[in-house]
Amino acid sequence: MDSNLVSPSIQKVATTNTIVQYAAGLLPALSPHTYKIVFSDNGTPADTQTNQFRFTVADYLTLPGSLRSPLGSEDTTKPGFNVSVYQVDTLPVTDPPSVQSDLPASIGFSEAVLAGLVGPNIAELSGAASGNTFAVPGVVNWINSSGATANFPGDEPFPGIPGTSGSEDSFIDDVRTFVRFPASGYYQMGINNEDQFRLSAGTVGYQTLQLLSPTNLVIPCVAIATNITQLQFGGGLPSTALTAPVAYATPSGKPDDACLIGTNSSLAGKIVLLDRGATNCDSAFKAEQAQLAGAVAVLQTTPEDTGFPFRLGDINTNVRIPVLVIAESYGAALLKSYLTNGIVVTATIRGDGSPRIAEWDGPKGFGAVDVTVGFAVPAAGVYPMRLVAGQESGAADLEWFSIKPDGTRILVNNTSNPDALLAFRARNAGAVPVLNVPTLSGANVTVSWTGVGMLEEATSVRGPWGASSNQNNPQTIPAAANIRLYRIRQQ
């Protein structure tokens, strides 16, 4: 294999059939390889044949070793999950009716809900261990009154749901834990639920859209393009924060004015805010016009709509810059006020740089399904994991499970099954991690740290801080003229 002579397992299973097997171990994601099978008969002289094959390994995530603590660091007195629950009221009926009265199926918006930026928490928290966080010692196998059992019997109610108003709608679960992997290797996990979710390594979430001036303010938003099949239009969220001034492209308040902004050179290099609606062109065309004018991102809002921001249904593959939908009652009106009064506004847009294991960032529309994924664990140990899952309205369920090579599904932390991956609410990861003094060599800087933690970066001490897309320890990065700050956050 790859020009190296190996010793395969050879088994003759029939007169004319022979099975040749070789365990190559875990090969790096996306790595190309070549293998040859050379065989001959018993003739004199022997007739030798060579078959050569090429393949490329599928893409998969490797959990960062920098997040690992050793086996035995898990706190066995605290099995299970820390589950923070946040529920908001469904918005009242208005005239005209708002487009989105329940929470939208968006991970970015879910993070804003969890941060308390969308409204008061009406979940039933009398059983919480602290604040809005429940200590769940068992498994994640939850259902509401209208939901259907998926893979596992014995469903239990969602913690804190129904809420204090009796509602089972519009809530977000933030599930944090430390999963014990007994050996290195390739693992599979799955999530079954009705709406959006994200499973990532680490325990911290990050906001998508934040004003840096004239005030430090997070604006809840819904990103249009995601890494699922419902791409619609727009580019993905940047892994490194995108910071730029904001320009209002439709100060008249007339959405159709955005149909003709493609030649407006003053929008170049800006995050462009524009009103959507009306009939002369759709929202995707408006975003494309902003892109043609040189915009680096687009914010869209619907005038006079008092509801939550919502996902747009247009499709336009030409739009490659990030497109976010914001709402009048949740930051858009204030942003317009700043811009129409000549106040300079600077904003930053970023994706969550935490290692993403699995995700469905958008509405499913077809009910609960399994989303499964494989990933590599570089060394046996205990790793932090976070599952954010949301519910719009109607039926809801949530299951978190591992998958054996034979396809058997096992709930994470099912202590009655010896093959289950165990989860713990706490661990002892050792001393607080310390960022070492960076070293400069030529045109490169080496960043390293001591201890277990997530590397975060920002362009200002004020932030916003986000998880670095590269969690290698150490790592070498090119020296640049722009300021980039780093810190280590304990998980």
C-alpha positions in Angstrom: 0.0 0.0 0.0 1.4 3.4 -1.0 4.5 1.6 -2.3 5.0 -0.2 1.1 4.9 -3.9 1.3 2.2 -5.1 3.7 1.1 -8.4 5.1 -2.6 -8.8 4.4 -5.0 -11.4 5.7 -5.8 -14.0 3.0 -8.7 -16.3 3.3 -10.0 -18.8 0.7 -13.8 -19.0 1.0 -14.5 -21.1 -2.1 -12.8 -23.0 -4.8 -12.5 -19.9 -6.9 -12.8 -17.0 -4.4 -10.1 -15.6 -2.1 -10.6 -12.6 0.2 -7.6 -10.4 0.8 -7.9 -8.0 3.8 -5.5 -5.4 5.2 -6.2 -3.1 8.1 -4.5 0.2 7.3 -5.7 1.9 10.4 -7.3 5.4 10.5 -6.1 7.3 7.4 -6.1 11.1 7.3 -9.2 12.8 5.9 -9.1 13.5 2.2 -5.7 11.8 1.8 -5.1 10.0 -1.6 -3.8 6.5 -1.6 -2.8 3.7 -4.0 -2.8 0.0 -3.3 -1.7 -3.0 -5.4 -2.7 -6.6 -5.3 0.0 -8.8 -6.8 -0.7 -12.5 -7.2 0.5 -15.5 -9.3 -0.4 -19.0 -10.1 1.5 -22.2 -9.5 2.7 -22.6 -13.1 6.2 -22.9 -14.4 7.0 -20.2 -15.1 4.5 -18.5 -12.8 2.0 -16.2 -14.4 1.9 -13.0 -12.3 -0.9 -10.4 -12.3 -1.0 -6.9 -10.8 -4.1 -4.9 -10.0 -3.7 -1.3 -8.9 -6.4 0.8 -7.4 -6.6 4.5 -6.2 -8.9 6.0 -3.7 -9.3 9.2 -1.6 -10.4 9.0 2.0 -13.7 10.6 2.9 -13.7 13.9 4.7 -14.2 13.7 8.5 -13.4 15.7 11.6 -10.7 14.9 14.1 -11.4 16.1 17.6 -8.7 18.5 18.7 -6.3 16.9 21.1 -5.9 20.2 22.8 -9.4 19.7 24.3 -8.6 16.2 25.7 -8.1 15.4 29.3 -6.9 11.9 30.3 -9.1 8.9 31.1 -9.9 9.1 34.8 -10.3 12.9 34.7 -14.1 12.5 34.4 -16.1 13.2 37.6 -17.9 9.9 38.2 -20.0 11.5 40.9 -21.6 13.7 38.2 -22.8 11.5 35.4 -24.8 12.9 32.5 -25.5 16.3 31.0 -25.8 20.0 32.0 -28.9 21.2 30.1 -29.8 24.9 29.9 -33.3 25.5 28.7 -34.6 28.8 27.3 -38.2 29.2 26.1 -39.8 32.4 24.8 -43.5 33.3 24.3 -45.0 32.9 20.8 -45.5 36.4 19.5 -49.1 37.7 19.6 -51.2 38.0 16.4 -50.9 41.4 14.8 -52.6 43.1 11.9 -51.0 42.6 9.4 -49.7 39.3 10.9 -46.0 38.9 11.4 -44.2 36.4 9.2 -42.5 34.5 12.0 -44.3 34.3 15.4 -42.4 31.2 16.6 -38.7 30.9 17.0 -37.0 30.4 13.6 -35.0 27.2 12.9 -31.6 28.9 13.0 -28.6 28.0 15.1 -27.3 31.6 15.1 -30.7 32.9 16.4 -30.8 30.0 18.9 -27.5 31.4 20.4 -29.1 34.8 20.8 -32.1 33.2 22.5 -29.8 31.4 25.0 -28.0 34.7 25.7 -31.3 36.2 26.8 -31.5 38.6 23.8 -34.9 37.7 22.5 -37.2 37.8 25.5 -37.7 36.5 29.0 -37.3 32.8 29.8 -40.7 31.2 30.4 -39.5 27.6 30.8 -40.5 25.9 34.0 -37.3 26.0 36.0 -38.4 24.8 39.4 -36.5 21.6 38.8 -33.3 23.3 37.6 -30.1 22.7 39.6 -28.9 26.3 39.0 -30.5 29.2 37.1 -32.0 27.6 33.9 -29.6 24.6 34.0 -30.8 21.1 34.8 -28.6 18.3 35.9 -29.6 15.3 33.8 -27.9 12.1 35.1 -29.4 9.8 32.4 -29.7 10.1 28.6 -31.0 12.5 26.0 -34.2 10.9 24.9 -36.9 13.5 25.1 -40.3 14.1 23.6 -43.2 16.5 23.9 -46.9 15.6 24.0 -47.3 15.6 20.2 -43.9 14.1 19.3 -43.3 10.6 18.1 -40.8 8.1 19.5 -37.8 7.7 17.1 -35.1 5.1 17.8 -35.5 4.4 21.5 -38.4 3.7 23.8 -38.7 5.2 27.2 -38.9 8.9 26.1 -39.0 11.4 28.9 -40.3 15.0 28.8 -38.0 17.8 27.8 -36.5 19.5 30.9 -38.5 22.6 31.7 -41.1 22.0 29.1 -44.1 22.7 29.1 -43.1 26.2 30.3 -44.9 28.4 32.9 -47.5 29.3 30.3 -48.2 25.7 29.4 -46.6 26.1 26.0 -44.5 23.4 24.4 -43.3 25.7 21.6 -40.3 28.0 20.9 -37.6 26.6 23.1 -33.8 25.9 22.9 -31.8 23.2 24.7 -28.1 23.8 25.4 -26.7 20.4 26.3 -23.1 20.4 27.6 -21.1 17.4 28.7 -17.8 15.6 28.7 -17.8 12.3 26.8 -15.4 9.5 27.7 -13.8 7.8 24.6 -12.1 4.6 25.8 -9.8 4.3 22.8 -8.6 6.3 19.9 -10.2 5.6 16.5 -13.2 6.3 14.3 -16.5 6.9 16.0 -20.0 7.6 14.8 -22.8 9.6 16.5 -26.3 10.6 15.5 -29.0 13.2 16.5 -32.7 12.7 15.9 -34.9 15.8 16.2 -37.5 17.8 14.4 -35.8 21.1 13.8 -32.3 22.7 14.0 -29.3 21.4 15.9 -25.5 21.7 16.1 -23.2 19.2 17.8 -19.7 20.5 18.4 -16.6 19.9 20.4 -16.2 22.5 23.2 -18.7 24.0 25.6 -19.0 27.6 24.5 -21.3 29.3 21.9 -20.7 32.5 19.9 -22.9 35.2 18.5 -23.1 35.8 14.7 -23.7 39.5 14.3 -22.4 42.2 16.6 -22.1 45.9 16.5 -18.8 47.3 17.6 -19.6 51.0 17.4 -21.3 53.2 18.3 -22.2 50.6 20.9 -21.4 47.0 21.7 -24.6 45.2 20.8 -25.5 41.7 19.5 -28.3 41.7 16.9 -30.1 38.3 16.7 -30.1 37.1 13.1 -30.9 34.2 10.8 -28.1 33.2 8.3 -29.5 32.2 4.9 -26.7 29.9 3.6 -25.8 26.9 5.8 -23.9 23.7 5.2 -27.0 21.7 4.5 -28.8 21.1 1.2 -31.1 24.2 1.7 -28.3 26.6 0.5 -30.8 29.0 -1.3 -28.4 31.9 -1.7 -25.5 33.6 0.0 -22.1 32.6 1.2 -21.2 30.7 4.4 -20.4 32.6 7.6 -16.6 33.4 7.8 -14.5 31.4 10.1 -12.4 34.5 10.8 -14.5 37.5 11.9 -15.5 39.9 9.1 -15.4 43.4 10.4 -16.6 46.4 8.2 -18.6 49.6 8.3 -22.4 49.3 7.8 -24.2 51.2 5.0 -27.9 51.6 4.6 -28.7 51.0 0.9 -32.5 51.8 1.1 -32.7 54.9 3.4 -36.0 55.8 1.7 -37.5 52.7 3.3 -38.6 51.5 -0.1 -37.5 47.9 -0.7 -37.5 48.1 -4.5 -34.8 50.8 -4.4 -32.4 47.9 -3.7 -33.1 46.5 -7.2 -30.9 49.2 -8.7 -27.9 49.4 -6.3 -25.5 47.3 -8.3 -23.5 50.4 -9.5 -23.4 52.2 -6.2 -19.7 52.3 -5.5 -20.2 53.8 -2.0 -21.3 50.3 -0.9 -17.9 48.7 -1.7 -16.3 47.1 1.3 -19.4 47.6 3.4 -21.9 45.4 5.2 -25.0 46.6 3.5 -28.4 46.9 5.2 -31.4 46.9 2.9 -35.1 46.6 3.2 -36.7 43.6 1.6 -40.3 43.0 0.3 -42.2 44.7 -2.6 -42.4 43.2 -6.0 -39.9 44.5 -8.5 -37.2 42.0 -7.5 -36.9 39.3 -4.9 -34.6 39.3 -1.8 -31.9 37.2 -3.5 -31.7 39.7 -6.4 -31.3 42.5 -4.0 -28.5 40.7 -2.3 -26.8 40.1 -5.7 -27.1 43.8 -6.5 -25.3 44.6 -3.2 -22.6 42.1 -4.1 -22.2 43.7 -7.5 -21.6 47.0 -5.8 -18.8 45.5 -3.8 -20.5 44.7 -0.5 -18.8 42.2 1.8 -22.1 41.0 3.4 -25.8 41.8 3.4 -28.3 42.4 6.2 -32.0 42.2 5.2 -35.0 43.3 7.2 -38.8 43.5 6.4 -40.2 47.0 7.1 -43.1 47.1 9.6 -42.9 43.3 10.4 -42.9 42.9 14.2 -42.0 39.2 14.2 -38.8 37.3 14.6 -36.4 37.2 11.6 -37.1 34.4 9.3 -35.4 32.3 6.5 -36.0 33.5 3.0 -37.1 31.1 0.3 -35.4 32.6 -2.8 -32.7 30.8 -4.7 -29.8 32.5 -6.4 -26.4 30.7 -6.7 -24.7 33.9 -7.9 -24.8 35.4 -4.4 -21.6 34.3 -2.6 -21.3 36.9 0.3 -23.0 36.2 3.7 -26.6 37.2 3.9 -28.3 37.6 7.3 -31.9 38.4 8.1 -32.6 40.7 11.0 -35.9 42.0 12.4 -37.3 45.5 13.1 -38.1 44.7 16.8 -34.8 42.9 17.4 -32.2 45.4 16.4 -33.0 46.4 12.8 -35.0 49.5 13.8 -32.1 50.7 16.1 -29.6 50.1 13.4 -31.6 52.1 10.9 -31.9 54.9 13.4 -28.1 55.1 13.8 -27.5 55.1 10.0 -30.3 57.6 9.0 -29.0 60.0 11.7 -25.4 59.9 10.3 -24.0 57.8 13.1 -21.0 55.7 11.9 -21.7 52.0 12.6 -19.1 49.2 12.5 -20.2 45.5 12.8 -18.6 42.1 12.7 -20.0 38.8 11.3 -18.5 35.4 12.1 -19.3 31.7 12.2 -18.8 29.5 15.2 -15.2 28.3 14.9 -15.8 25.4 17.4 -15.0 22.0 15.7 -18.4 21.1 14.2 -19.3 17.4 14.4 -22.8 17.5 13.0 -25.4 20.1 12.1 -28.8 20.8 10.6 -29.0 24.6 10.5 -32.5 25.3 9.1 -36.0 23.9 9.1 -36.5 20.3 8.2 -40.1 20.5 7.1 -40.4 16.7 6.8 -40.4 15.7 10.5 -37.8 14.0 12.7 -34.9 12.2 11.1 -31.5 10.8 12.1 -28.5 12.9 11.1 -25.4 10.7 11.5 -21.7 11.5 11.3 -18.3 10.0 11.8 -15.3 11.6 13.3 -11.9 10.6 14.6 -10.7 10.6 18.2 -6.9 11.0 18.2 -6.3 9.6 21.7 -8.3 7.9 24.4 -9.6 10.5 26.9 -12.4 12.8 27.9 -13.6 15.5 25.5 -16.0 18.4 25.9 -19.1 18.4 23.7 -22.1 20.7 23.2 -25.4 20.0 21.6 -27.7 23.0 20.8 -31.1 21.9 19.6 -34.2 24.1 18.9 -37.9 23.7 18.5 -40.2 26.0 16.5 -43.7 24.6 17.1 -45.7 21.4 17.1 -44.1 18.0 17.5 -40.6 17.7 19.1 -38.2 15.0 20.1 -34.4 14.8 20.7 -32.1 11.8 20.8 -28.3 11.7 21.1 -26.7 8.4 20.4 -23.6 6.6 19.2 -23.5 4.0 16.4 -21.5 0.8 16.4 -19.8 -0.5 13.2 -22.7 -2.9 12.8 -25.2 -0.1 12.8 -26.5 -0.6 16.3 -27.6 2.7 17.9 -26.9 3.3 21.6 -28.0 6.3 23.6 -25.0 8.3 24.9 -24.6 7.6 28.7 -26.9 4.5 28.7 -25.2 3.0 31.7 -27.1 -0.3 31.3 -25.3 -0.9 28.0 -21.5 -1.8 28.3 -20.9 -0.5 24.8 -22.3 3.0 25.5 -20.1 6.1 25.5 -20.4 7.6 29.0 -21.0 11.3 29.6 -20.2 13.4 32.7 -21.2 16.9 33.8 -17.8 17.8 35.1 -14.1 16.7 34.8 -10.8 17.7 36.3 -8.8 19.0 33.4 -5.9 20.1 35.5 -4.4 23.6 36.0 -5.9 26.6 34.2 -4.4 26.6 30.6 -1.7 29.2 29.9 -0.9 30.8 26.5 2.8 30.6 25.9 4.8 33.6 24.6 4.5 33.5 20.8 7.8 33.0 18.9 8.7 34.7 15.7 10.8 32.9 13.1 11.2 34.6 9.7 7.7 35.5 8.5 5.9 33.0 10.8 4.7 33.1 14.3 4.3 29.9 16.5 1.4 29.9 18.9 1.2 27.3 21.7 -0.2 26.8 25.1 0.0 24.6 28.2 -3.0 22.8 29.5 -6.4 21.9 28.1 -8.5 24.6 26.5 -10.0 26.2 23.4 -7.9 28.7 21.4 -9.9 31.9 20.8 -9.0 34.9 18.6 -10.0 38.5 18.1 -8.8 41.6 16.4 -9.4 43.8 19.5 -9.1 43.2 23.2 -12.8 44.2 23.4 -13.6 41.4 21.1 -15.7 39.8 19.9 -13.8 36.7 20.6 -14.4 33.5 18.7 -13.0 30.0 18.6 -10.1 29.7 16.2 -10.7 27.4 13.2 -7.3 25.9 13.9 -7.0 24.2 17.3 -3.6 22.6 16.7 -1.1 23.0 19.6 1.4 24.2 18.6 0.6 25.9 15.3 2.4 28.2 13.0 0.7 31.1 11.3 2.0 33.8 8.9 2.9 37.1 10.5 0.5 39.8 9.2 0.2 43.5 9.4 -3.2 43.3 11.0 -3.6 42.8 14.7 -4.7 39.3 15.8 -5.0 38.5 19.5 -5.2 35.0 21.0 -6.3 33.6 24.4 -7.1 30.2 25.8 -10.5 29.4 27.3 -10.8 26.5 29.7 -13.6 24.1 28.8 
